Amino acid sequence: MHTSPNCGPGMQDGKMVAGALSATHPSKDKGSIPWLLLTGTSDAQPGLFANVSSIQRVDTHGGVTGPTVCDPATFGATLKVPYTATYKFYTK
């Protein structure tokens, strides 16, 4: 799983499915990234995810960065922030 700054989370199977943000909901686990509802974009590629119409990210745990992210000494550095979540894919 990776996140693109322009289209939200995307999943790959040799191809990519991307989603436009439709809704967010705070995680039930305080200090965790929000739950998301994404609408599949129309630029689907052939493959496992070709017919995905929407994607949900739920049950998130972790993923929130600490205050050092905005520290000038670490600007531009890669920061790995672990999280877990359940992703649900819905088809057309």
C-alpha positions in Angstrom: 0.0 0.0 0.0 1.3 3.5 -0.8 -0.2 6.9 -0.8 0.0 9.4 -3.6 -0.3 13.0 -2.7 -2.8 13.6 -5.5 -5.2 10.7 -5.3 -5.0 9.2 -1.8 -4.2 5.6 -1.0 -3.6 3.3 -4.0 -3.0 -0.4 -4.2 -1.0 -2.2 -6.8 -1.2 -5.6 -8.5 1.1 -4.7 -11.3 -1.4 -2.0 -12.1 -2.9 0.7 -9.8 -6.3 1.6 -8.5 -6.7 5.1 -7.2 -9.5 6.8 -5.4 -10.8 10.3 -4.9 -11.6 11.2 -1.3 -15.3 11.0 -0.6 -15.5 11.0 3.2 -13.4 10.8 6.3 -14.2 9.7 9.9 -12.0 9.9 12.9 -10.5 6.5 14.0 -12.0 4.8 17.0 -8.4 4.4 18.2 -7.2 7.9 19.4 -4.0 9.0 17.8 -4.6 7.0 14.6 -5.0 8.0 11.0 -8.7 8.6 10.0 -11.0 6.1 8.3 -11.5 6.9 4.6 -14.1 6.3 1.9 -12.6 6.7 -1.6 -14.5 6.6 -4.9 -12.6 4.7 -7.6 -11.3 7.0 -10.4 -12.2 6.4 -14.0 -8.6 5.7 -15.2 -8.6 2.1 -14.1 -6.0 -0.3 -15.7 -6.6 -3.9 -16.5 -5.9 -6.3 -13.6 -7.3 -7.3 -10.2 -8.5 -3.8 -9.3 -10.0 -2.8 -12.7 -13.6 -2.9 -11.5 -13.2 -1.2 -8.1 -15.8 1.4 -7.6 -15.0 2.3 -4.0 -12.5 1.6 -1.2 -12.9 1.9 2.5 -10.0 2.2 5.0 -11.3 1.2 8.5 -10.0 -0.1 11.8 -6.9 2.0 11.7 -4.2 1.8 14.4 -1.2 4.1 14.4 0.1 6.1 11.5 0.1 9.6 13.1 3.5 11.4 13.1 5.1 13.0 16.1 5.9 16.7 16.4 9.4 16.2 14.9 8.0 16.1 11.4 8.1 19.9 11.2 11.6 20.2 12.7 13.8 22.1 10.2 16.7 19.6 11.0 14.6 16.7 9.6 12.9 18.6 6.7 13.0 16.4 3.5 13.9 13.2 5.3 11.9 10.0 4.9 9.8 9.2 7.9 8.4 5.7 8.3 5.2 5.7 10.4 3.8 2.2 10.9 0.0 1.6 10.9 -2.4 -1.1 10.4 -5.9 -0.9 8.8 -8.5 -3.0 7.1 -9.1 -2.1 3.4 -12.4 -3.1 1.8 -12.8 -3.0 -1.9 -16.2 -2.8 -3.7 -16.8 -3.4 -7.4 -19.1 -1.9 -10.0 
